[in-house]
């Protein structure tokens, strides 16, 4: 009986460590772009970068993805602050970081990003199964009127939900 309880506790602990723990989100990207396709990519990081990320400190607001001539994808301008307890081995906060993607994914992203109006943006930075991953998206830029329409639609949906909630509660 005690063995079964220990196994279930171990399973629960494993499920918690496998869960997606979000470090940073790029909310601005969903406002500025239409998201066409999303991909999950690994990141090549140093030890102090991972420790800083475990403290939950990072920013993707000004970041973008670049694919170089050698067919490698790089995360540019993402800010991971220096690790407070680090020594001379600390990292540069906004250095470019290599993304780990399959070759066919990089080729597809490269071809699509060359089309007019398309770009590659990071959406989320998170831990899953102890590894740092970044969700990237192939995106098309929105016009100013698209942004206003999206905000108007969100506001209308919010008001409709509020009205339905009030109706159910009998107000």
Buried (B, 14 or more C-beta within 10 A) or exposed (E): EEEEEEEEEEEEEEEEEEEEBEBBBBEEBBEBBBEEEEBBBBBEBBEBBBBBBEEEBBBBBEBBBBBEEEEEBBBBBBBBBBBEEBEEEBBEBBBBBBBBBEEEBBEBBBEBBEEEEBBBBBBBBBBBEEEBBBBBBBBBEBEEEBEEEBEEEEEEEEEEEEEEEEEEEEE
